[in-house]
């Protein structure tokens, strides 16, 4: 069963959030949520980097010597 949220329900949720956190902290909370969403999107968009085996790293060090 999908949850239907109309404008009245959203207003009620907003009023409850304002009562709990206060008007002064809403910009801080909004900024933190926006930053978290942005970081999540960036981390999911980046390809997964595979670590090189340690053997090839030690061979590269020997070659530089």
ZAFIVEX-936448 format. One line per 10 residues: number of its first residue (from 0); for each residue x, y, z of N, C-alpha, C, O. Coordinates in nm, 4 decimals. Each point is the difference from the previous one (the first is absolute). Example, Ala and Ser with C-alpha at 12.3 -4.5 7.8 and 13.67 -1.06 7.14 Angstrom:
BEGIN
0) 1.3190 -0.5690 0.7800 -0.0890 0.1190 0.0000 0.0900 0.1200 0.0000 0.1036 -0.0019 0.0665 ~ -0.1386 0.1069 -0.1385 0.0820 0.1190 0.0060 -0.0770 0.1090 0.0730 0.0509 0.1108 0.0169 $
// end
This chain:
BEGIN
0) 0.0843 -0.1171 0.0000 -0.0843 0.1171 0.0000 0.0896 0.1245 0.0000 0.0751 0.0214 0.0951 ~ -0.0822 0.0603 -0.2001 0.0834 0.1201 -0.0057 -0.0465 0.1049 0.1013 -0.1183 0.0104 0.0324 ~ 0.2135 0.0648 0.0152 -0.0306 0.1066 0.0953 -0.0288 0.1263 -0.0791 0.0837 0.0462 -0.0776 ~ -0.1993 0.0079 0.0971 -0.0388 0.1232 -0.0693 0.0152 0.1171 0.0957 -0.0578 0.0015 0.1087 ~ 0.1367 0.0964 -0.1512 0.0208 0.1183 0.0822 -0.0398 0.1224 -0.0800 0.0607 0.0330 -0.1019 ~ -0.1619 0.0319 0.1498 -0.0455 0.1217 -0.0637 0.0592 0.1211 0.0688 0.0830 -0.0134 0.0899 ~ -0.1249 0.1307 -0.1314 0.0531 0.1227 0.0590 -0.0338 0.0137 0.1488 0.0797 0.0538 0.0768 ~ -0.1964 -0.1017 -0.0363 -0.0391 0.0103 0.1408 0.0925 -0.0838 0.0885 0.0406 0.0445 0.1073 ~ -0.0076 -0.1643 -0.1520 0.0890 -0.0862 0.0775 0.1403 0.0591 0.0087 0.0645 -0.0066 0.1046 ~ -0.0174 0.0650 -0.2160 0.1323 0.0620 0.0009 0.0060 0.1198 0.0949 0.1011 0.0214 0.0669 $
10) -0.2080 0.0555 -0.0612 -0.0055 0.1140 0.0922 0.0039 -0.0487 0.1441 0.0681 0.0594 0.0836 ~ -0.1396 -0.1657 -0.0540 0.0004 -0.0554 0.1359 0.1410 -0.0467 0.0377 0.0464 0.0259 0.1110 ~ 0.0207 -0.0940 -0.2023 0.1365 -0.0464 0.0271 0.0931 0.1190 0.0221 0.0832 -0.0031 0.0907 ~ -0.0960 0.1074 -0.1720 0.0824 0.1194 0.0152 -0.0232 0.0665 0.1356 0.0957 0.0423 0.0649 ~ -0.2197 -0.0327 -0.0219 -0.0314 0.0597 0.1302 0.0619 -0.0824 0.1124 0.0546 0.0563 0.0950 ~ -0.0623 -0.1874 -0.1046 0.0589 -0.0865 0.1031 0.1516 0.0178 0.0048 0.0582 0.0063 0.1082 ~ 0.0051 0.0018 -0.2236 0.1456 0.0198 -0.0049 0.0369 0.1344 0.0606 0.0983 0.0092 0.0735 ~ -0.1742 0.0944 -0.1025 0.0272 0.1326 0.0564 -0.0170 -0.0023 0.1512 0.0787 0.0616 0.0718 ~ -0.1793 -0.1310 -0.0230 -0.0215 -0.0088 0.1444 0.1159 -0.0740 0.0666 0.0476 0.0418 0.1055 ~ -0.0025 -0.1497 -0.1654 0.1064 -0.0808 0.0611 0.1348 0.0714 -0.0049 0.0675 0.0096 0.1025 $
20) -0.0271 0.0399 -0.2174 0.1343 0.0551 -0.0159 0.0068 0.1514 0.0159 0.1067 0.0528 0.0313 ~ -0.2137 0.0163 -0.0513 0.0025 0.1449 0.0078 0.0380 0.0614 -0.1336 0.0618 -0.0651 -0.0842 ~ -0.0989 0.1901 0.0656 0.0223 0.0677 -0.1271 0.1487 0.0264 -0.0228 0.0456 -0.0019 -0.1143 ~ 0.0294 0.0260 0.2190 0.1411 0.0345 -0.0139 0.0867 -0.1132 -0.0515 0.1002 0.0252 -0.0670 ~ -0.1361 -0.1486 0.0963 0.0837 -0.1130 -0.0404 -0.0394 -0.0584 -0.1346 0.0711 -0.0867 -0.0509 ~ -0.1796 0.1296 -0.0079 -0.0425 -0.0562 -0.1286 0.1025 0.0195 -0.1116 0.0221 -0.0939 -0.0764 ~ 0.0420 0.2106 0.0625 0.1022 0.0123 -0.1050 0.1178 -0.0956 0.0202 0.0537 -0.0538 -0.0968 ~ -0.0134 0.0328 0.2230 0.1089 -0.0934 0.0285 -0.0385 -0.1422 -0.0402 0.0791 -0.0719 -0.0611 ~ -0.1996 0.0329 0.0956 -0.0471 -0.1351 -0.0319 -0.0118 -0.0170 -0.1510 0.0400 -0.1028 -0.0546 ~ -0.0947 0.2031 -0.0125 -0.0123 -0.0069 -0.1458 0.1352 -0.0093 -0.0685 0.0170 -0.0757 -0.0955 $
30) 0.0789 0.1526 0.1446 0.1347 -0.0050 -0.0568 0.0660 -0.1353 0.0207 0.0668 -0.0518 -0.0895 ~ -0.0857 -0.0052 0.2081 0.0592 -0.1310 0.0289 -0.0628 -0.1090 -0.0862 0.0698 -0.0886 -0.0492 ~ -0.2003 0.0953 0.0312 -0.0677 -0.0994 -0.0843 0.0450 0.0150 -0.1452 0.0258 -0.0996 -0.0677 ~ -0.0163 0.2228 0.0200 0.0463 0.0233 -0.1370 0.1417 -0.0496 -0.0224 0.0300 -0.0588 -0.1039 ~ 0.0574 0.0824 0.2015 0.1385 -0.0468 -0.0110 0.0054 -0.1523 -0.0020 0.0761 -0.0584 -0.0771 ~ -0.1557 -0.0057 0.1607 -0.0013 -0.1465 0.0038 -0.0494 -0.0579 -0.1323 0.0556 -0.0981 -0.0496 ~ -0.1586 0.1577 -0.0071 -0.0528 -0.0480 -0.1286 0.1038 0.0200 -0.1101 0.0193 -0.0884 -0.0834 ~ 0.0477 0.2037 0.0824 0.1020 0.0285 -0.1001 0.1153 -0.1004 0.0089 0.0457 -0.0511 -0.1023 ~ 0.0012 0.0229 0.2235 0.1090 -0.0966 0.0172 -0.0429 -0.1399 -0.0424 0.0786 -0.0744 -0.0584 ~ -0.2029 0.0389 0.0877 -0.0497 -0.1318 -0.0400 -0.0037 -0.0116 -0.1517 0.0405 -0.1023 -0.0552 $
40) -0.0879 0.2048 -0.0118 -0.0055 -0.0029 -0.1470 0.1397 -0.0091 -0.0599 0.0217 -0.0730 -0.0968 ~ 0.0727 0.1468 0.1538 0.1371 -0.0045 -0.0508 0.0613 -0.1376 0.0202 0.0697 -0.0506 -0.0880 ~ -0.0948 -0.0095 0.2020 0.0596 -0.1311 0.0260 -0.0619 -0.1084 -0.0871 0.0684 -0.0958 -0.0360 ~ -0.1952 0.1085 0.0014 -0.0615 -0.1004 -0.0863 0.0356 0.0231 -0.1459 -0.0054 -0.0938 -0.0797 ~ 0.0417 0.2159 0.0425 0.0337 0.0290 -0.1391 0.1439 -0.0395 -0.0334 0.0307 -0.0287 -0.1157 ~ 0.0576 0.0269 0.2155 0.1398 -0.0338 -0.0247 0.0142 -0.1498 -0.0236 -0.0633 -0.0805 0.0683 ~ 0.1461 0.0437 -0.1647 0.0232 -0.1432 -0.0207 0.0799 -0.0578 0.1166 0.0793 0.0694 0.0636 ~ -0.1014 -0.1946 -0.0378 0.0703 -0.0658 0.1090 0.1439 -0.0255 -0.0438 0.0246 -0.0626 -0.1031 ~ 0.0685 0.1110 0.1815 0.1415 -0.0161 -0.0330 0.0512 -0.1284 0.0640 -0.0169 -0.0233 0.1197 ~ 0.0790 -0.0580 -0.2016 0.0580 -0.1231 0.0512 0.1436 0.0281 0.0421 0.0743 0.0703 -0.0686 $
50) -0.0376 -0.1263 0.1818 0.1362 0.0167 0.0467 0.0924 -0.0915 -0.0786 -0.0342 -0.1136 -0.0328 ~ 0.1520 0.1665 0.0036 0.0981 -0.0801 -0.0715 0.0596 -0.1015 0.0968 0.0151 0.0283 0.1189 ~ 0.0178 -0.1434 -0.1686 0.0657 -0.0980 0.0876 0.1329 0.0546 0.0505 0.0654 0.0785 -0.0686 ~ -0.0259 -0.1194 0.1874 0.1226 0.0519 0.0601 0.1238 -0.0439 -0.0765 0.1030 0.0672 0.0061 ~ -0.1108 -0.1770 -0.0769 0.1149 -0.0482 -0.0759 0.0410 0.1010 -0.1068 0.1187 0.0283 -0.0163 ~ -0.2155 0.0258 -0.0558 0.0335 0.0955 -0.1053 0.0541 0.1291 0.0596 0.0833 0.0660 -0.0622 ~ -0.1288 -0.0286 0.1811 0.0507 0.1201 0.0649 0.1448 -0.0200 0.0415 0.0811 0.0913 -0.0154 ~ -0.0469 -0.2077 0.0675 0.1384 -0.0239 0.0407 0.0914 -0.0097 -0.1221 0.1159 0.0410 0.0073 ~ -0.1649 -0.0939 -0.1188 0.0790 -0.0051 -0.1227 0.0280 0.1411 -0.0515 0.1089 0.0273 -0.0506 ~ -0.2064 0.0617 0.0633 0.0183 0.1377 -0.0450 0.1047 0.0701 0.0852 0.0779 0.0799 -0.0520 $
60) -0.0743 -0.1080 0.1811 0.0995 0.0603 0.0877 0.1397 -0.0487 -0.0365 0.0951 0.0781 0.0011 ~ -0.0820 -0.2069 -0.0334 0.1296 -0.0550 -0.0371 0.0475 0.0594 -0.1322 0.1198 0.0221 -0.0183 ~ -0.2106 0.0036 -0.0723 0.0358 0.0553 -0.1301 0.0511 0.1429 0.0138 0.0878 0.0419 -0.0755 ~ -0.1417 0.0331 0.1709 0.0416 0.1380 0.0211 0.1395 0.0074 0.0605 0.0710 0.0980 -0.0224 ~ -0.0306 -0.1981 0.0977 0.1297 0.0014 0.0700 0.1169 -0.0043 -0.0923 0.1144 0.0006 0.0453 $
// end
